[in-house]
Structures are given as structure tokens and as C-alpha cells.
Amino acid sequence: MTSFLTGLLLYVGPVVVIVLLWKWLKLKPAVGALYAASVWLCLGLVASVVPGLEGLWWGGLVVWSVLGILDAVLLSMVPAPEFRRKLPGRFAIDVAADVELELVSRARWATRYAVYDGLPMVAECEALPWSGKVRAGGKVHIFYPLKIRERGRCRLEEGYVEITSPFCLWSKQVRVGESDETRVYPNYEPVIQFALLAMESSPEQMGIVMKNRVGLSKDFHQLRDYQLGDTLSKVDWKATSKKLQLISRDYQEQRDQNVILAVDCGQRMRAMDGDIPQFDHCLNAMLLLAYVALKQGDNVGVMSFGGEQRWLPPVKGVNSMTTILNHLYDYRTTAAPSDYAEAAEKLLMNQSRRSLVVFLSNIRGEDGSDIIDPLRLVRKRHVTVLANLREKEVVDSFEKPVGSLEEALALGATQQYLDERQAILKELAAHGIYSVDETAQDLPVALANAYLVARERV
């Protein structure tokens, strides 16, 4: 019985010591400790079978105990390293950007570190943890790509550093650095780049027609030499008398008009369309339209409804895209229903000057008068456009073969759903309200072209 208790104590004792060190000194066994314990246990099993090896087993216990205690003491003497994080100016949703970490060792000897950053749940990074040995007082710079899947404000907490003891028997984890906050913007670059930035000199290549109807607008643009076919009403007789040759007036599209983008933040915009919510598709379309309008010399304002009540007065100039981005980047959908009557009332209160108002939403057949009457009210003062996002999944369902009664019934219900929506759009058109009904892929360009047509009536 005594030998049994002695043997149990010898095997259980080291485990108890490890647990106590873990609890009191916040140390945990490292890979070296696990290997040493495995070797010692195997040696004990061999010694129980082969006579004469008990001394070796006892010697291994003494060596392991001394090294373990010494290693734990040395590790407890290692202070936490200095840790600094440098974030990029901004993030775009689902686009990787490099983050820089600076780690400065404060240990008196070369120490092995494993670095983890305090990333939120909505972040993705496959390059961490970083591990390596840093010399005494040395500094290391760590770069890793970070991708954030959600717009708005994103908070990165303090970092985590795991320090390994000199003999690799123990490790401890410490919190280092400070928390940081960054902004995650909509990833509108592919839309803008494809639509305008890459083709700024010829945007017609992808369907956007930058109209300049010479002679049909009221804004004077410049004087030019008379050309065959110019009407006499275009001749500037005062300039002609000075130059002693015929000079004509040239006109351009009216500028300084107001464009108000009213986006639905209600529950219906939370549905996914592909990999991102419908709301984010609408944001991309809004950003393209805002860019086109600012390029045309118009002023752009933003309003939200459906739980999120925010207002950005009209701003002017292409440089104002930064203002619009800073206003839109943290928009959130809510579980509240979309109240079009409240949105119309708020719009008429905030914007008295005649403007082009674009509502972005996803209407249903049951909306009926809930949306028609408010838009008719807005139409009395402003030129009104409804941008309706058509679900790609609904469109794709018509391309699937029908092989059963259930699939046929589902297809019939889908067609009824689209017919009801189309009936609302036709009624809106009868009241002089333009509508754009496109999938997420085609909505940005279609909406930009609808703006270029509708602005002539402002």
C-alpha cells in the first residue's frame, strides 16, 4: 500500500505542481515540458519492467524538476514587450489591407515570442500568429493582411503575446499595446473603377452617357466661331461686331441642381443577394450616382429612413465624395419597417428647393398605397425616381428546369410576386414617377443613366 501511494505521488505530483504554477504564476507547459514529461513517463514504465533503471528514472525526475523550476523563475523575470500597432487610413469591406505591428523585446536574453492581434469577430487574417526569436532589446516589424467583413466602426483590442521560457518548458501570455478603432468603408472601388475612373475620358464604353445637349439648356458655356448650321438666335452680335466675324454662343447642361439620395434602411434590405446584403448593393449604386452627379456639377444630399434617421445636406464638387463616404460608411439596416410616409414628410421638411429625389428600396406587392401615396406627395414638388433592387435569386429561378409539381408551384408564386411588383411600378409611372428595376449587377449603371435623363426635368 505504501509503495502504491509513493508511486501515485511521484506520478501525480508533477501534474499538481504544473497546475499550481499555471494558476499562481500564469505559466503553462510549453512543448518542451510535454516532451520531457512524455520521456520521463516512458522511462518509468521501462524501469518498472527492466531492473536497474530506477536510478536513471529518479535522476530524470531530479533534472526535470530543477530545470522546470529554474525555467519558470527565468520566465517570470521576462517583462512584457512593447507593442505598437499601425493601421492603414481606412479599410474597404472585404478588401485586405496591411497592418504593421512593432514588437520591442525588453528581455535580457534572446526570447521566443508568438504574437496574436486583438482582432474582432468580423475580421479575417490567416497570417497570424507570428512566431520568432527576438534578441535582447531587439525590435521586429510584423506585417499582415487584414480583411474586415462588415462596414462601420471596427475596434481592435489589445494584442496578445505568448512568451516562451529559455528552456522551452513554460510559456505565459500577456496583453500588450492599446486598443485602436478604424473605419470600414463600402467597397465601391470596383464600381467606380469599372464605370468611370478607368474610363473617365469615355464613360460611354460601359453604358453611361454623359449628356451635353448643346443649345437645349439655359446655362451659357462659352463663345466660339460660327459654324455652318448654327441658328441666328445663337449668334452673339456684340462679340461679332468686336471680332468682325460671326461668333456663336455655346450652351451646356444646367448645373448646381440638387440630387437627394433617400436609402431604405429597413428590415427588407437585410436580405442577402449573393455574398453581401442588398443594402450594400444599394450603397454601391448610390456612390456611383453621387460621383456622376458631382462630375456633372450638381449637389448631392443623402437621407435615410426605415429606423435609421440621418440627413446630409447637399454638397458640391468631386472632392465632396469624401464627405459622402464619411457619412455613409457606418449606415446600418434595422429591424424596423420602412415607413415611406414618414420619409416623404422628412424629405419635404428638409429640402424645399426643387430637386431630383432618388428612393432606393426593394418594394413588395403588398406595399401598394403605402409607397404610392408618399411618392406622389414628393412628386408634387420634386422630380422623383424609385430605384428598385430586383433579387438575382428570383431572376435565376426562371432559368432552372421544372421537374416536379412543387417546382412548378414555386415558379408560379415567383411570377405572381414579380407581377405584383410590376403593377406598382406601372402605377407609379402613371403618376409621373420614374422607376429603375434592375438586379444588383445592373443597378449602378441603370440608375446613373436614369439620373442623366431625369435631371433634365428638374
C-alpha positions in Angstrom: 0.0 0.0 0.0 2.8 2.4 0.9 4.6 1.7 -2.4 1.4 2.3 -4.3 0.9 5.7 -2.6 4.5 6.6 -3.2 4.3 5.7 -6.9 1.0 7.6 -7.2 2.5 10.7 -5.6 5.5 10.5 -7.9 3.3 10.5 -11.0 0.6 12.8 -9.8 2.9 15.3 -8.0 4.4 16.8 -11.2 0.9 17.4 -12.5 -0.1 19.1 -9.3 3.0 21.3 -9.5 2.2 22.2 -13.1 -1.4 23.2 -12.2 -0.2 25.4 -9.3 2.4 27.2 -11.5 -0.3 27.7 -14.1 -2.7 29.2 -11.6 -0.3 31.3 -9.4 2.3 32.4 -11.9 0.1 32.2 -15.0 2.5 29.8 -16.6 1.5 26.9 -18.7 3.6 23.9 -20.0 5.2 24.5 -23.4 6.1 21.9 -26.0 9.4 21.1 -24.3 7.7 20.3 -21.0 5.3 17.9 -22.7 8.1 16.1 -24.4 10.1 15.9 -21.2 7.1 14.6 -19.3 6.5 12.0 -22.0 10.1 10.8 -21.9 10.1 10.6 -18.1 6.8 8.6 -18.1 8.1 6.2 -20.7 11.3 5.8 -18.8 9.3 5.0 -15.7 7.3 2.3 -17.5 10.6 0.8 -18.8 12.1 0.9 -15.3 9.2 -1.0 -13.9 10.0 -3.9 -16.2 13.8 -3.7 -16.5 15.6 -3.9 -13.2 18.4 -1.4 -12.6 16.9 1.6 -14.3 15.3 3.0 -11.2 18.2 5.3 -10.6 18.0 6.7 -14.1 14.3 7.4 -13.6 15.0 9.1 -10.3 17.8 11.1 -11.9 15.5 12.2 -14.7 12.9 13.4 -12.2 15.5 15.5 -10.4 16.9 17.0 -13.6 13.5 17.8 -14.9 12.4 19.3 -11.6 15.4 21.5 -11.3 15.2 22.7 -14.9 11.5 23.2 -14.6 11.8 25.4 -11.5 14.8 27.3 -13.0 13.0 27.8 -16.3 9.9 29.1 -14.5 11.9 31.6 -12.5 13.7 32.9 -15.6 10.4 33.2 -17.5 8.8 35.2 -14.6 11.7 37.6 -14.9 10.9 38.4 -18.5 8.8 41.6 -18.8 6.1 42.1 -21.3 7.4 43.5 -24.6 6.5 46.9 -26.1 3.8 46.6 -28.7 2.6 49.1 -31.2 0.0 48.8 -34.0 -0.1 50.9 -37.1 -3.4 50.7 -39.1 -4.0 52.0 -42.6 -6.0 55.2 -43.0 -9.2 53.2 -43.9 -10.4 49.8 -44.8 -12.8 48.8 -47.6 -15.2 46.0 -46.8 -13.8 42.5 -47.8 -10.6 44.1 -49.1 -7.3 43.1 -47.4 -5.1 45.9 -46.2 -1.7 45.6 -44.5 -1.4 46.2 -40.7 2.0 46.8 -39.2 2.9 45.6 -35.7 6.1 46.7 -33.9 7.4 44.4 -31.2 10.3 45.6 -28.9 11.8 43.0 -26.6 12.6 44.0 -23.1 14.2 40.8 -22.0 17.9 40.4 -21.1 18.4 37.4 -23.4 17.1 36.3 -26.8 13.4 35.3 -26.3 10.9 33.5 -28.5 7.5 35.2 -28.9 4.2 34.3 -30.5 2.2 37.4 -31.5 -1.6 37.5 -31.8 -3.5 40.6 -32.5 -6.8 41.5 -30.8 -9.0 41.1 -33.9 -12.8 41.4 -33.8 -15.1 38.5 -34.9 -15.8 40.2 -38.3 -12.1 40.2 -39.3 -10.2 37.6 -41.2 -6.4 37.0 -41.1 -4.5 33.8 -42.0 -1.0 35.2 -41.4 -1.3 35.2 -37.6 0.0 34.2 -35.2 3.6 35.2 -35.9 6.3 33.5 -34.0 10.0 34.0 -33.9 13.0 34.7 -31.6 14.0 38.3 -30.9 17.4 39.2 -29.5 17.7 41.1 -26.2 16.4 44.6 -26.6 15.7 43.9 -30.3 12.9 45.1 -32.4 10.9 43.4 -35.1 8.2 44.7 -37.5 5.4 42.4 -38.4 3.1 43.0 -41.5 0.0 41.0 -42.0 -3.1 41.4 -44.4 -6.3 42.1 -42.6 -9.8 41.8 -44.2 -12.9 43.1 -42.4 -16.3 41.8 -43.5 -18.5 44.5 -42.0 -18.8 48.2 -42.7 -18.7 50.9 -40.0 -16.5 51.4 -37.0 -14.3 48.4 -36.1 -12.4 48.1 -32.9 -9.2 46.2 -32.5 -8.4 45.3 -28.9 -5.0 45.0 -27.2 -2.7 42.4 -28.7 -1.7 39.0 -27.2 1.9 37.9 -26.9 3.0 34.4 -25.8 6.5 34.3 -24.3 8.4 31.0 -24.2 10.9 30.3 -21.4 14.6 29.8 -22.3 14.5 26.0 -22.0 11.1 25.9 -23.8 9.4 24.2 -20.8 7.0 27.0 -19.9 5.1 29.9 -21.6 3.0 32.8 -20.5 0.5 35.0 -22.3 0.4 38.8 -21.7 -1.8 41.6 -23.0 0.2 44.3 -24.7 -0.4 47.6 -26.6 -3.6 49.6 -26.8 -6.9 49.2 -28.5 -7.5 51.0 -31.8 -10.6 52.0 -33.8 -10.8 52.2 -37.6 -13.3 52.8 -40.2 -14.5 50.3 -42.8 -16.0 51.9 -45.9 -18.1 50.4 -48.7 -16.1 48.7 -51.3 -17.2 51.0 -54.2 -13.9 51.0 -56.0 -14.8 48.2 -58.4 -18.0 50.0 -59.4 -16.3 53.4 -59.8 -13.2 52.0 -61.5 -15.2 49.9 -63.9 -17.7 52.7 -64.6 -15.8 55.9 -64.6 -12.3 56.1 -63.1 -10.8 53.7 -65.6 -12.8 55.2 -68.4 -13.0 58.8 -67.3 -12.4 60.1 -70.9 -15.0 57.7 -72.4 -17.6 56.6 -69.9 -19.9 55.6 -72.7 -18.0 52.4 -73.1 -19.9 50.9 -70.2 -23.3 52.4 -70.8 -23.2 55.7 -69.0 -23.9 58.6 -71.5 -22.7 61.9 -70.2 -25.2 64.1 -72.0 -24.5 67.7 -73.1 -27.4 68.8 -75.3 -26.0 71.8 -77.0 -28.5 74.6 -77.3 -31.3 72.9 -75.3 -30.3 74.2 -71.8 -30.2 77.7 -70.4 -26.7 77.8 -69.0 -24.2 79.7 -71.1 -20.9 77.8 -71.6 -18.6 79.7 -73.9 -18.2 81.7 -77.1 -17.0 80.0 -80.3 -16.7 80.7 -84.0 -19.8 80.4 -86.0 -20.4 77.0 -87.6 -22.5 76.2 -90.6 -25.9 75.2 -89.3 -26.0 77.5 -86.3 -29.3 79.4 -85.9 -29.3 83.2 -85.9 -30.6 83.1 -82.3 -27.2 81.6 -81.2 -25.2 84.4 -82.8 -23.7 86.9 -80.3 -24.0 90.1 -82.2 -22.0 92.1 -79.7 -19.0 89.8 -79.9 -19.4 89.6 -83.7 -19.1 93.4 -84.0 -15.9 93.4 -82.0 -14.3 90.5 -83.8 -15.7 91.4 -87.2 -16.7 87.8 -87.7 -19.6 85.7 -86.7 -19.4 84.4 -83.1 -21.9 81.9 -81.6 -22.9 81.2 -78.1 -22.4 77.7 -76.8 -24.6 76.2 -74.0 -24.2 73.3 -71.6 -26.4 71.3 -69.3 -27.7 73.2 -66.3 -25.6 72.8 -63.2 -26.0 73.3 -59.5 -29.1 71.2 -59.3 -29.8 69.2 -56.2 -29.9 65.4 -56.1 -31.2 63.8 -52.9 -30.5 60.1 -52.4 -33.0 58.5 -50.0 -32.0 55.0 -49.0 -34.2 52.4 -47.2 -32.5 51.1 -44.0 -35.5 48.9 -43.0 -35.7 45.2 -42.5 -36.3 44.3 -46.1 -32.9 45.5 -47.1 -31.2 43.0 -44.8 -31.7 40.0 -47.2 -28.6 38.6 -48.8 -28.0 39.0 -52.5 -25.0 36.9 -53.4 -22.3 37.3 -50.8 -23.4 40.7 -49.5 -26.7 42.2 -48.3 -29.0 44.1 -50.6 -28.3 47.2 -48.7 -24.6 47.2 -49.6 -25.6 46.8 -53.3 -27.7 49.9 -53.0 -24.8 51.7 -51.4 -22.6 50.9 -54.3 -25.3 52.2 -56.7 -25.6 55.4 -54.6 -21.9 56.0 -54.6 -21.7 55.7 -58.4 -24.7 58.0 -58.8 -23.2 60.5 -56.4 -19.9 60.5 -58.4 -21.7 61.1 -61.7 -23.8 63.9 -60.3 -20.9 65.6 -58.7 -19.0 65.3 -62.0 -22.0 67.0 -63.7 -21.7 69.9 -61.3 -24.8 69.0 -59.2 -25.2 69.0 -55.5 -25.7 65.6 -53.7 -27.5 65.1 -50.4 -28.3 61.9 -48.5 -31.3 60.8 -46.4 -32.1 57.5 -44.7 -35.3 56.1 -43.5 -36.6 52.9 -42.0 -35.3 53.0 -38.5 -32.0 54.9 -39.4 -32.9 58.6 -39.5 -30.0 60.6 -40.8 -29.6 63.6 -43.1 -26.7 65.0 -45.1 -27.4 68.4 -46.7 -26.4 68.7 -50.4 -22.7 69.1 -51.0 -20.9 70.1 -54.2 -17.7 69.1 -56.1 -16.0 65.8 -56.8 -13.9 66.3 -53.6 -17.2 66.0 -51.7 -17.1 62.3 -52.3 -15.0 62.1 -49.1 -17.8 63.8 -47.2 -20.4 61.4 -48.6 -18.3 58.4 -47.8 -17.8 59.5 -44.3 -21.5 60.0 -43.9 -22.5 56.6 -45.5 -19.8 54.2 -44.3 -21.5 53.3 -41.0 -25.1 53.1 -42.2 -26.8 50.1 -40.7 -30.1 48.3 -41.6 -32.6 47.8 -38.8 -35.4 45.5 -37.9 -37.9 48.4 -38.3 -40.4 48.5 -41.2 -39.9 51.0 -44.0 -42.2 54.0 -43.4 -42.4 55.8 -46.7 -44.9 58.4 -45.4 -42.5 59.4 -42.7 -39.7 59.5 -45.2 -41.7 61.8 -47.5 -42.6 64.1 -44.7 -39.0 64.4 -43.5 -37.7 65.0 -47.1 -40.2 67.8 -47.8 -39.3 69.4 -44.5 -35.5 69.3 -45.1 -35.5 70.0 -48.8 -37.7 72.8 -50.0 -35.8 73.6 -53.3 -36.9 71.6 -56.3 -34.6 68.6 -56.6 -34.2 65.2 -58.1 -35.1 62.7 -55.4 -34.0 59.1 -55.8 -35.5 56.5 -53.4 -33.5 53.2 -53.2 -35.5 50.3 -51.8 -36.9 46.8 -52.6 -40.6 47.1 -52.8 -43.1 44.2 -52.4 -46.5 43.6 -53.9 -48.2 44.3 -50.6 -46.7 47.8 -50.4 -49.4 49.4 -52.7 -50.6 52.7 -51.4 -48.0 52.6 -48.6 -45.5 53.7 -51.2 -47.5 55.2 -54.0 -49.2 57.9 -52.0 -46.0 59.2 -50.3 -44.1 59.2 -53.6 -47.0 61.1 -55.2 -46.7 63.7 -52.4 -43.0 64.1 -53.1 -43.6 64.3 -56.8 -45.7 67.4 -56.4 -42.5 69.3 -55.5 -39.6 67.2 -56.8 -38.7 65.0 -59.7 -38.9 61.5 -58.2 -37.2 58.3 -59.1 -37.6 54.9 -57.5 -34.6 52.6 -57.7 -35.9 49.1 -57.0 -33.5 46.3 -56.4 -34.6 43.1 -58.1 -33.3 39.9 -56.4 -30.9 37.9 -58.5 -32.1 34.7 -56.9 -35.6 35.4 -58.2 -34.4 36.1 -61.7 -32.3 32.9 -61.7 -35.2 30.8 -60.7 -36.7 31.2 -64.2 -33.6 29.6 -65.7 -34.0 26.3 -63.7 -35.8 23.4 -65.3 -39.1 22.5 -63.8 -39.2 18.8 -62.9 -41.9 18.4 -60.2 -45.2 19.9 -59.1 -43.6 21.7 -56.2 -41.1 23.4 -58.5 -43.9 24.4 -60.8 -45.9 25.9 -57.9 -42.8 27.7 -56.7 -42.2 29.2 -60.2 -45.9 30.3 -60.4 -45.6 32.0 -57.0 -42.4 33.8 -58.1 -44.1 35.0 -61.3 -47.0 36.3 -59.2 -44.5 38.1 -56.9 -42.9 39.8 -59.9 -46.3 40.7 -61.5 -47.4 42.4 -58.3 -44.2 44.5 -58.1 -44.5 45.4 -61.8 -48.1 46.6 -61.2 -46.8 49.0 -58.6 -44.1 50.3 -60.9 -46.7 50.9 -63.7 -48.9 52.8 -61.3 -46.0 54.9 -60.2 -45.2 55.7 -63.9 -48.8 56.8 -64.4 -48.2 59.4 -61.7 -45.0 60.7 -63.3 -42.6 58.8 -61.1 -39.7 57.2 -62.8 -38.6 53.7 -61.8 -35.5 51.6 -62.2 -36.0 47.9 -61.6 -32.7 46.0 -62.0 -30.5 43.4 -60.4 -27.6 44.3 -58.2 -25.1 43.9 -61.0 -27.0 46.3 -63.4 -28.5 48.7 -60.9 -25.5 51.2 -60.6 -25.3 51.9 -64.4 -29.1 51.9 -64.9 -29.5 54.3 -62.1 -26.8 56.6 -63.4 -28.4 56.7 -66.8 -31.9 57.3 -65.2 -30.4 60.3 -63.4 -29.0 61.8 -66.6 -32.5 61.6 -68.1 -34.5 62.7 -65.1 -32.3 65.7 -64.3 -33.5 67.5 -67.4 -36.9 67.8 -65.8 -35.7 69.4 -62.6 
